[in-house]
């Protein structure tokens, strides 16, 4: 291994890059421009929190409170609550649309009792199909899955 030959080969490669401006642009400058552009576009993509409106029909049982507390302690969502007397389960989807809330969660009556007796419990999550990113974050948070 002769270092003179390696240095001479390196000089030739560098000269060919500088003699061909298109190769120089696409191999050195263009990737820097792309990385900078995507960095500017997606700089705040992971720092937003999704607001979820909650209708707790379980009348604040201990289990539903623990579930909502764990959900609210994530950095992904923030919860706001609606009084069950002001909105019913059947009109909750329409109420969300009227108030421009993209995501809503209904905790059904008997949630705590079913959970403690190991009966499967279904919560209802309303999302806006036109805002898939917010809906996906909310679904992942309610299911207990973190973002990649």
VOVEXFI-770945 format. One line per 8 residues: number of its first residue (from 0); their letters; for each residue x negated, z negated, y of N, C-alpha, C, O, CB. Coordinates in Angstrom, 2 decimals. Each point is the difference from the previous one (the first is absolute). Glycine has a CB too. Layout:
% VOVEXFI-770945
NUM	a	X:Z:Y:X:Z:Y:X:Z:Y:X:Z:Y:X:Z:Y ~ ...
This chain:
% VOVEXFI-770945
0	xxxxxxxx	-0.85:0.00:-1.16:0.85:0.00:1.16:-0.90:0.00:1.24:-0.77:-0.93:0.24:2.64:-0.29:-1.49 ~ -1.75:2.26:1.98:-0.82:0.17:1.20:0.90:-0.17:1.22:0.98:0.72:0.17:-2.58:0.86:-1.38 ~ 1.25:-2.55:2.06:0.83:-0.30:1.16:-0.06:1.10:1.06:0.92:0.10:0.82:-1.28:-2.51:-1.27 ~ -0.68:3.22:0.45:-0.08:1.12:0.94:1.07:1.04:-0.33:0.63:0.56:0.90:-3.10:-0.95:-0.60 ~ 2.66:0.64:-1.60:1.03:0.98:-0.40:1.41:-0.51:0.32:0.87:0.76:0.44:-2.40:0.05:-2.28 ~ 1.73:-2.10:1.62:1.31:-0.58:0.31:0.25:0.08:1.51:1.10:0.35:0.42:-1.26:-1.90:-2.42 ~ -0.84:1.22:2.81:0.15:0.09:1.45:0.23:1.42:0.47:0.80:0.23:0.91:-2.26:-2.21:-0.70 ~ 0.77:2.95:-0.83:0.18:1.40:0.38:1.41:0.47:-0.37:0.64:0.71:0.78:-3.10:-0.29:-1.10
8	xxxxxxxx	2.95:-0.81:-0.86:1.36:0.36:-0.39:1.03:-0.62:0.95:0.97:0.65:0.38:-1.72:-0.48:-2.79 ~ 0.53:-1.40:2.79:0.92:-0.66:0.93:0.02:0.70:1.35:1.06:0.17:0.60:-1.48:-2.34:-1.78 ~ -0.76:2.60:1.67:-0.08:0.72:1.27:0.78:1.31:-0.06:0.69:0.36:0.95:-2.92:-1.38:-0.52 ~ 2.12:1.72:-1.55:0.70:1.28:-0.16:1.52:-0.22:0.00:0.74:0.77:0.62:-2.70:0.16:-1.93 ~ 2.40:-1.95:0.62:1.44:-0.28:-0.05:0.52:-0.36:1.39:1.07:0.47:0.40:-1.29:-1.26:-2.79 ~ -0.51:-0.03:3.12:0.43:-0.39:1.34:0.03:1.21:0.92:0.93:0.14:0.79:-1.88:-2.43:-1.14 ~ -0.03:3.16:0.27:-0.03:1.21:0.84:1.18:0.92:-0.30:0.59:0.57:0.91:-3.08:-0.73:-0.80 ~ 2.83:0.30:-1.39:1.13:0.88:-0.34:1.31:-0.57:0.56:0.86:0.77:0.43:-2.06:-0.03:-2.53
16	xxxxxxxx	1.37:-2.07:2.11:1.19:-0.58:0.61:0.05:0.29:1.49:1.06:0.37:0.52:-1.08:-2.16:-2.26 ~ -1.08:1.62:2.42:-0.01:0.24:1.44:0.10:1.48:0.35:0.42:0.33:1.11:-1.77:-2.39:-0.85 ~ 0.97:2.94:-1.15:0.12:1.44:0.26:1.40:0.51:-0.27:0.38:1.05:0.52:-2.78:-0.79:-1.09 ~ 3.16:-0.98:-0.21:1.37:0.40:-0.31:0.95:-1.04:0.60:0.26:-1.03:-0.63:-1.00:2.20:-1.52 ~ 1.26:-0.93:3.35:0.83:-1.01:0.67:1.30:-0.30:-0.72:0.52:-1.11:0.11:-1.51:1.86:2.01 ~ 1.54:0.20:-2.87:1.24:-0.25:-0.73:-0.25:-1.02:-1.11:0.80:-0.91:-0.19:0.02:3.25:0.70 ~ -1.91:-2.19:-1.23:-0.34:-0.95:-1.05:-0.26:-1.38:0.59:0.42:-1.01:-0.57:-1.38:2.87:-0.81 ~ 0.28:-1.91:2.51:-0.26:-1.28:0.67:1.29:-0.67:0.42:0.17:-1.21:-0.20:-2.37:2.09:0.99
24	xxxxxxxx	3.12:-0.12:-0.22:1.26:-0.55:0.46:0.81:-0.56:-1.17:0.44:-1.15:0.06:-0.44:2.77:1.84 ~ 0.19:-0.82:-2.97:0.86:-0.43:-1.10:-0.64:-1.04:-0.91:0.73:-0.70:-0.71:0.31:2.93:0.82 ~ -2.34:-2.36:-0.11:-0.60:-1.02:-0.86:-0.29:-1.30:0.72:-0.07:-1.05:-0.64:-0.90:2.89:-0.68 ~ 0.80:-1.81:2.62:-0.33:-1.24:0.72:1.05:-0.40:1.03:0.43:-1.16:0.00:-2.80:1.72:-0.35 ~ 2.79:0.32:1.20:0.86:-0.35:1.13:1.48:-0.08:-0.39:0.69:-0.92:0.42:-2.35:2.01:1.08 ~ 2.14:-0.14:-2.30:1.40:0.03:-0.38:0.43:-1.26:-0.76:1.07:-0.53:0.31:-1.23:3.02:-0.39 ~ -0.60:-2.99:-0.90:0.41:-1.26:-0.66:0.07:-1.18:0.96:0.87:-0.86:-0.15:-1.90:1.71:-1.94 ~ 0.16:-0.91:3.06:0.04:-1.08:0.98:1.28:0.10:0.84:0.63:-1.01:0.31:-3.16:0.93:-0.24
32	xxxxxxxx	2.90:1.31:0.31:1.23:0.20:0.77:1.22:-0.42:-0.83:0.89:-0.67:0.51:-1.98:2.57:0.76 ~ 1.14:-1.50:-2.55:1.14:-0.36:-0.86:0.10:-1.51:-0.20:1.10:-0.56:0.10:-1.32:2.76:-1.25 ~ -0.88:-2.85:0.88:0.03:-1.45:-0.20:0.46:-0.70:1.27:0.79:-0.94:-0.07:-2.65:1.12:-1.62 ~ 1.39:0.26:2.84:0.42:-0.61:1.26:1.48:0.23:0.27:0.71:-0.90:0.45:-3.01:1.23:0.44 ~ 2.78:0.88:-1.17:1.40:0.33:0.22:0.92:-0.83:-0.88:0.98:-0.56:0.49:-1.66:2.88:0.14 ~ 0.39:-2.40:-1.93:0.83:-0.80:-0.89:-0.11:-1.49:0.32:0.98:-0.74:-0.16:-1.28:2.47:-1.62 ~ -0.85:-2.17:2.24:-0.13:-1.39:0.42:0.88:-0.32:1.19:0.58:-1.08:0.06:-2.89:1.09:-0.91 ~ 2.41:0.90:1.79:0.87:-0.22:1.16:1.48:0.05:-0.38:0.80:-0.78:0.51:-2.57:1.76:0.94
40	xxxxxxxx	2.12:-0.06:-2.34:1.41:0.16:-0.38:0.50:-1.22:-0.78:1.08:-0.52:0.27:-1.38:3.01:-0.33 ~ -0.49:-2.95:-0.91:0.45:-1.07:-0.89:-0.63:-1.35:0.33:-0.12:-0.85:-0.89:0.44:2.56:-0.87 ~ -0.73:-1.93:2.99:-0.66:-1.25:0.37:0.93:-1.20:-0.15:-0.45:-1.07:-0.43:-0.98:2.36:2.01 ~ 2.70:-1.15:-1.24:0.93:-1.13:-0.05:1.01:0.13:-1.12:1.06:-0.64:0.05:-1.35:0.38:2.38 ~ 0.01:1.06:-3.46:0.98:0.24:-1.05:0.31:-1.25:-0.81:1.14:-0.16:-0.43:-1.94:2.49:0.32 ~ -0.14:-3.19:-0.12:0.23:-1.16:-0.84:0.32:-1.27:0.75:0.17:-1.04:-0.63:-1.66:2.08:-0.96 ~ 1.59:-1.01:2.89:0.17:-1.23:0.76:1.44:-0.25:0.45:0.25:-0.98:0.70:-2.57:1.26:0.05 ~ 3.25:0.55:-1.13:1.37:-0.20:0.42:0.75:-0.84:-1.03:-0.29:0.06:-1.20:0.25:2.13:2.45
48	xxxxxxxx	0.99:-2.97:-0.78:0.86:-0.76:-0.91:1.40:0.58:0.05:0.45:0.50:1.03:-1.84:-2.59:-0.71 ~ 2.06:2.01:-1.43:1.35:0.52:-0.13:0.99:-1.13:0.21:-0.14:-1.07:-0.60:-0.63:2.88:-1.00 ~ 1.75:-1.59:2.44:1.02:-1.00:0.26:1.16:0.18:-0.99:0.56:1.08:-0.12:-1.21:-1.15:2.58 ~ 0.98:-1.00:-3.16:1.09:0.03:-0.98:1.09:-0.97:0.46:-0.27:-1.16:0.28:-1.33:1.75:-2.18 ~ 2.83:-0.09:1.97:1.15:-0.84:0.33:0.57:-0.53:-1.31:0.27:0.78:-0.92:0.26:0.55:3.04 ~ -0.36:-2.65:-2.22:0.41:-0.64:-1.26:1.40:-0.57:0.14:0.32:-0.70:0.96:-2.72:0.15:-1.50 ~ 3.23:0.86:-0.46:1.32:-0.60:-0.14:-0.05:-0.86:-1.26:0.01:0.52:-1.11:1.19:1.44:2.28 ~ -1.26:-3.28:-0.98:-0.14:-0.93:-1.13:1.38:-0.50:-0.41:0.55:-0.89:0.64:-2.86:0.20:0.13
56	xxxxxxxx	2.86:1.27:-1.83:1.32:-0.39:-0.51:-0.09:-1.18:-0.96:1.03:-0.48:-0.49:-0.28:2.84:0.74 ~ -1.96:-2.85:-0.53:-0.18:-1.11:-0.92:0.10:-1.35:0.73:-0.27:-1.04:-0.59:-1.19:2.50:-0.84 ~ 1.84:-1.43:2.67:0.22:-1.21:0.81:-1.22:-0.91:-0.01:0.10:-1.21:-0.19:2.34:1.35:-0.31 ~ -3.58:0.47:0.72:-1.25:-0.71:0.21:-0.37:-0.93:-1.16:-0.36:-1.15:0.23:0.80:1.28:2.19 ~ -0.35:0.36:-3.64:-0.47:-0.79:-1.15:-1.51:-0.13:0.08:-0.67:0.75:0.72:2.62:0.04:-2.15 ~ -2.49:-1.73:0.69:-1.43:-0.27:0.03:-0.78:1.23:-0.49:-1.03:0.36:0.58:1.46:-2.82:-0.96 ~ 0.06:3.11:-0.66:-0.71:1.16:-0.56:0.01:1.17:0.98:-1.01:0.66:0.18:1.64:-1.41:-2.49 ~ 0.51:1.00:2.94:0.04:1.11:0.97:-0.87:-0.31:1.21:-0.64:0.91:0.54:2.96:-0.33:-1.31
64	xxxxxxxx	-2.37:-1.83:1.19:-0.86:-0.37:1.12:-1.48:0.18:-0.36:-0.79:0.44:0.83:2.55:-2.07:-0.05 ~ -2.12:1.27:-2.02:-1.39:0.17:-0.43:-0.36:1.48:-0.09:-1.10:0.39:0.39:1.23:-2.55:-1.64 ~ 0.80:2.97:0.74:-0.24:1.44:-0.10:-0.20:0.60:1.39:-0.94:0.76:0.23:2.31:-0.66:-2.35 ~ -0.48:-0.44:3.04:-0.10:0.54:1.36:-1.22:-0.53:0.73:-0.60:0.71:0.80:3.09:-0.50:-0.75 ~ -2.85:-1.46:-0.30:-1.21:-0.56:0.61:-1.25:0.72:-0.50:-0.90:0.31:0.79:2.05:-2.53:-0.58 ~ -1.21:2.49:-1.52:-1.15:0.73:-0.55:-0.05:1.42:0.55:-1.07:0.53:0.28:1.18:-1.93:-2.37 ~ 1.04:2.01:2.23:0.06:1.36:0.55:-0.42:0.01:1.47:-0.69:0.91:0.44:2.53:-0.35:-2.06 ~ -1.42:-1.56:2.36:-0.33:-0.07:1.42:-1.47:-0.36:0.23:-0.56:0.33:1.04:2.93:-0.99:-0.58
72	xxxxxxxx	-3.00:-0.01:-1.42:-1.41:-0.38:0.14:-0.95:1.16:-0.23:-1.20:-0.14:0.24:1.83:-2.13:-0.97 ~ -0.15:3.39:0.27:-0.86:1.17:-0.13:-0.28:0.55:1.39:0.77:-0.25:0.94:0.15:0.78:-3.25 ~ -1.98:0.19:2.45:-0.30:0.61:1.30:0.66:1.37:0.13:-0.22:0.71:0.98:-1.95:-1.95:-0.92 ~ 2.97:1.61:-1.05:0.59:1.34:-0.05:1.38:0.04:0.66:0.34:0.97:0.66:-1.63:-0.54:-2.76 ~ 2.08:-1.48:1.91:1.37:-0.01:0.52:0.25:-1.22:0.87:-0.68:-1.02:-0.13:1.45:2.28:-1.90 ~ 0.21:-1.13:2.91:0.52:-1.14:0.75:1.51:-0.01:-0.16:0.65:1.05:0.08:-2.58:-0.97:1.61 ~ 2.48:-1.25:-1.93:1.42:-0.11:-0.31:0.79:-0.50:1.21:-0.47:-0.85:0.77:-0.10:0.41:-3.17 ~ 1.76:0.98:2.54:0.98:-0.54:0.94:1.30:-0.15:-0.77:0.29:0.79:-0.89:-1.41:0.29:2.94
80	xxxxxxxx	1.89:-2.08:-1.71:1.16:-0.36:-0.81:1.30:0.27:0.74:0.09:-0.11:1.22:-1.46:-1.63:-2.36 ~ 2.38:2.10:0.34:1.35:0.24:0.50:0.91:-1.03:-0.65:-0.13:-0.27:-1.20:-0.29:2.76:1.56 ~ 1.31:-3.07:0.40:0.94:-0.98:-0.54:0.99:0.70:-0.92:0.58:1.02:0.37:-0.82:-2.46:1.69 ~ 0.46:0.91:-3.27:0.95:0.62:-0.93:1.42:0.09:0.56:0.78:0.85:-0.43:-2.17:-1.70:-1.42 ~ 1.74:-0.01:2.80:1.35:0.03:0.57:0.20:1.22:0.90:1.14:0.45:0.17:-1.07:-2.94:-0.27 ~ -1.15:3.02:0.67:0.15:1.12:0.94:0.02:1.36:-0.68:0.52:0.96:0.57:-1.64:-2.36:1.12 ~ 0.55:1.50:-2.90:-0.08:1.29:-0.71:0.28:-0.25:-1.47:-0.46:-1.00:-0.56:-1.21:1.93:2.23 ~ 2.43:-0.03:-2.30:0.24:-0.11:-1.43:-0.95:0.92:-0.76:-0.63:0.88:0.58:3.05:-1.46:-0.15
88	xxxxxxxx	-2.52:0.36:-1.75:-0.89:0.83:-0.82:0.42:1.47:0.04:-0.85:0.88:0.01:0.42:-2.84:-1.48 ~ 1.74:2.21:1.49:0.47:1.38:-0.05:-0.25:0.75:1.30:-0.13:1.23:-0.01:1.86:-1.95:-1.61 ~ -1.79:0.02:2.74:-0.20:0.67:1.29:-1.43:-0.13:0.53:-0.28:0.40:1.13:2.67:-0.81:-0.64 ~ -3.30:-0.16:-1.30:-1.35:-0.26:0.46:-0.77:1.28:0.29:-0.75:0.07:0.98:0.78:-2.18:-2.29 ~ 0.13:3.13:0.47:-0.69:1.28:0.21:0.41:0.65:1.31:-0.84:0.51:0.74:0.70:-0.21:-3.20 ~ 1.44:-0.31:2.75:0.49:0.55:1.26:-0.47:-0.82:1.19:-0.31:0.55:1.06:2.29:0.34:-2.25 ~ -2.02:-2.22:1.02:-0.48:-0.87:1.06:-1.46:0.28:0.33:-0.39:0.02:1.17:2.02:-1.77:-1.89 ~ -2.45:1.99:-0.32:-1.40:0.35:0.24:-0.12:1.29:0.80:-0.82:0.09:0.91:0.19:-1.25:-3.04
96	xxxxxxxx	1.45:2.16:1.78:-0.03:1.27:0.72:0.42:-0.14:1.45:-0.58:0.64:0.87:1.04:0.50:-3.01 ~ 0.53:-1.95:2.40:0.47:-0.20:1.37:-1.04:-0.72:0.86:-0.10:0.25:1.20:2.45:-0.31:-2.05 ~ -3.11:-0.82:0.24:-0.99:-0.79:0.75:-1.39:0.60:-0.07:-0.96:-0.63:0.45:2.32:-1.38:-0.91 ~ -1.49:3.21:-0.08:-1.28:0.70:-0.10:-1.07:-0.81:-0.73:-1.17:0.04:0.38:1.75:1.14:1.73 ~ -0.18:-1.90:-3.13:-0.94:-0.73:-0.83:-0.30:0.85:-1.23:0.93:0.35:-0.74:-0.07:-2.61:1.57 ~ -2.12:2.61:-1.09:-0.29:0.92:-1.10:0.05:-0.63:-1.38:0.20:0.71:-0.99:-1.59:0.52:2.58 ~ 1.21:-2.57:-1.69:-0.08:-0.63:-1.32:0.85:-1.26:0.00:-0.04:-0.80:0.93:-2.27:1.73:-1.30 ~ 3.09:-1.11:-0.70:0.81:-1.19:-0.17:-0.06:-0.49:-1.43:-0.15:0.80:-0.93:1.66:-0.04:2.76
104	xxxxxxxx	-1.39:-2.06:-2.02:-0.09:-0.62:-1.32:1.18:-0.94:-0.19:0.28:-0.82:0.87:-2.80:1.00:-0.85 ~ 3.21:-0.05:-1.16:1.10:-0.90:-0.33:-0.43:-0.85:-1.18:-0.34:0.51:-1.07:2.08:1.14:1.94 ~ -1.71:-2.97:-0.67:-0.19:-0.96:-1.08:1.40:-0.35:-0.50:0.78:-0.58:0.75:-2.99:-0.37:0.21 ~ 2.56:1.29:-2.22:1.38:-0.20:-0.46:0.32:-1.47:-0.26:-0.89:-0.82:-0.20:0.82:3.11:-0.80 ~ 1.36:-2.59:1.00:0.45:-1.34:-0.35:-0.39:-0.29:-1.45:0.11:0.87:-0.86:1.82:-0.73:2.52 ~ -2.37:-1.35:-1.91:-0.43:-0.38:-1.35:-1.44:0.38:-0.31:-0.42:-0.10:-1.16:2.75:0.34:0.47 ~ -3.08:0.19:1.68:-1.39:0.40:-0.21:-0.83:-1.14:-0.59:-0.70:0.19:-1.00:0.90:1.42:2.91 ~ -0.11:-2.79:-1.31:-0.78:-1.14:-0.46:0.40:-0.45:-1.38:-0.87:-0.29:-0.83:0.60:-0.40:3.17
112	xxxxxxxx	1.57:0.61:-2.61:0.48:-0.45:-1.31:-0.41:0.98:-1.09:-0.46:-0.40:-1.07:2.40:-0.76:2.16 ~ -1.78:2.45:-0.82:-0.40:1.00:-1.01:-1.50:-0.03:-0.25:-0.45:0.13:-1.14:2.38:1.30:1.84 ~ -2.69:-1.60:0.36:-1.46:-0.02:-0.15:-0.45:-1.19:-0.83:-0.86:0.13:-0.87:0.64:1.04:3.07 ~ 0.79:-2.34:-1.93:-0.41:-1.19:-0.74:0.44:0.05:-1.46:-0.63:-0.62:-0.85:0.74:-0.68:2.96 ~ 0.98:2.02:-2.41:0.45:0.16:-1.39:-0.58:1.24:-0.66:0.41:0.39:-1.09:1.69:-1.56:1.71 ~ -3.07:1.78:0.04:-0.72:1.17:-0.52:0.93:1.19:-0.27:-0.21:0.77:-0.94:-1.45:-2.33:-0.06 ~ 2.67:1.69:1.82:0.89:1.15:-0.05:-0.54:1.03:1.00:-0.35:-0.37:1.12:2.40:-1.06:-1.78 ~ -2.14:2.71:0.28:-0.51:0.99:0.95:0.81:0.01:1.30:1.23:-0.03:0.00:-2.03:1.42:-1.94
120	xxxxxxxx	0.08:-1.34:3.04:0.61:-0.04:1.33:-0.36:1.28:0.73:-1.17:0.40:0.02:1.08:-2.94:0.05 ~ 1.08:3.18:0.52:-0.24:1.20:0.80:0.27:-0.30:1.46:1.06:-0.50:0.37:-0.44:1.98:-2.32 ~ -1.60:-1.16:2.79:0.21:-0.05:1.44:0.21:1.44:0.46:-0.50:0.93:-0.62:-0.92:-3.05:0.90 ~ 2.15:2.29:0.80:0.28:1.33:0.52:-0.84:0.23:1.25:0.04:-0.79:0.94:2.32:0.74:-1.87 ~ -3.12:1.13:0.91:-0.85:0.35:1.13:0.48:1.32:0.58:0.05:1.01:-0.70:-2.03:-2.25:-0.30 ~ 2.33:1.22:2.27:0.43:1.20:0.71:-1.20:0.55:0.76:-0.66:-0.73:0.74:3.05:-0.12:-0.53 ~ -2.66:2.13:-0.38:-1.08:0.65:0.77:0.53:1.28:0.61:1.01:0.55:-0.44:-2.76:-1.53:-1.07 ~ 1.07:1.44:2.53:0.35:1.25:0.65:-0.74:1.13:-0.71:-1.23:0.00:-0.01:1.62:-1.16:2.25
128	xxxxxxxx	0.32:2.12:-2.85:-0.70:1.07:-0.72:-0.82:0.90:0.92:-0.88:0.72:-0.48:2.70:-0.78:-1.19 ~ -1.55:0.04:2.96:-0.77:0.83:0.92:-1.32:-0.66:0.39:-0.85:0.64:0.61:2.98:0.31:0.24 ~ -2.30:-2.22:-1.18:-1.24:-0.71:0.30:-0.57:-0.53:-1.31:0.11:-1.19:-0.31:0.71:0.55:2.64 ~ -1.44:1.53:-3.09:-0.48:-0.34:-1.34:-1.16:-0.99:0.04:-0.14:-0.80:-0.93:0.87:3.05:0.17 ~ -1.54:-2.21:1.78:-1.15:-0.92:0.07:0.47:-1.44:0.12:-0.49:-0.87:-0.71:-0.89:2.68:1.78 ~ 2.33:-2.06:-0.17:0.52:-1.36:0.18:0.74:-0.45:-1.26:-0.15:-1.14:-0.43:0.34:1.52:2.92 ~ 0.59:0.51:-3.07:0.71:-0.33:-1.23:-0.94:-0.31:-1.14:0.26:-0.92:-0.78:1.60:2.35:1.54 ~ -2.93:-0.67:-0.88:-0.97:-0.25:-1.07:-0.70:-1.32:0.15:-0.25:-0.69:-0.99:-0.06:3.12:0.81
136	xxxxxxxx	-0.03:-2.80:1.40:-0.64:-1.30:0.24:0.96:-1.13:-0.35:-0.39:-0.98:-0.63:-1.03:1.98:2.46 ~ 2.69:-0.86:-1.43:0.99:-1.04:-0.28:0.25:-0.12:-1.50:0.09:-1.11:-0.52:0.98:1.54:2.74 ~ -0.95:0.68:-2.92:0.21:-0.04:-1.45:-1.18:-0.66:-0.69:0.18:-0.82:-0.89:1.22:2.90:1.03 ~ -2.61:-1.73:0.26:-1.18:-0.60:-0.60:-0.08:-1.49:0.25:-0.41:-0.76:-0.88:-0.74:2.91:1.15 ~ 1.53:-2.59:0.93:-0.04:-1.44:0.32:1.04:-0.77:-0.80:-0.30:-1.08:-0.51:-0.52:1.62:2.81 ~ 2.03:0.00:-2.41:1.06:-0.70:-0.74:-0.32:-0.04:-1.49:0.28:-1.00:-0.66:1.40:1.71:2.39 ~ -2.25:0.35:-2.26:-0.38:0.01:-1.41:-1.23:-0.85:-0.28:-0.28:-0.32:-1.16:1.25:2.59:0.98 ~ -1.70:-2.63:1.21:-1.18:-0.83:-0.19:-1.26:0.77:-0.22:-0.97:-0.53:-0.53:2.43:-1.14:-0.39
144	xxxx	-1.48:2.92:1.32:-1.19:0.83:-0.16:-0.66:0.15:1.35:0.66:0.21:1.01:0.34:1.02:-2.97 ~ -2.32:-1.33:1.96:-0.72:0.15:1.24:-0.35:1.46:0.24:0.06:0.83:-0.91:-0.97:-3.15:0.67 ~ 0.55:2.61:1.49:-0.42:1.36:0.35:-1.35:0.29:-0.60:-0.81:-0.91:-0.19:2.13:0.81:2.32 ~ -1.59:1.40:-2.42:-1.31:0.32:-0.56:-1.11:-0.17:0.99:-1.17:0.23:-0.32:2.26:1.34:-1.19
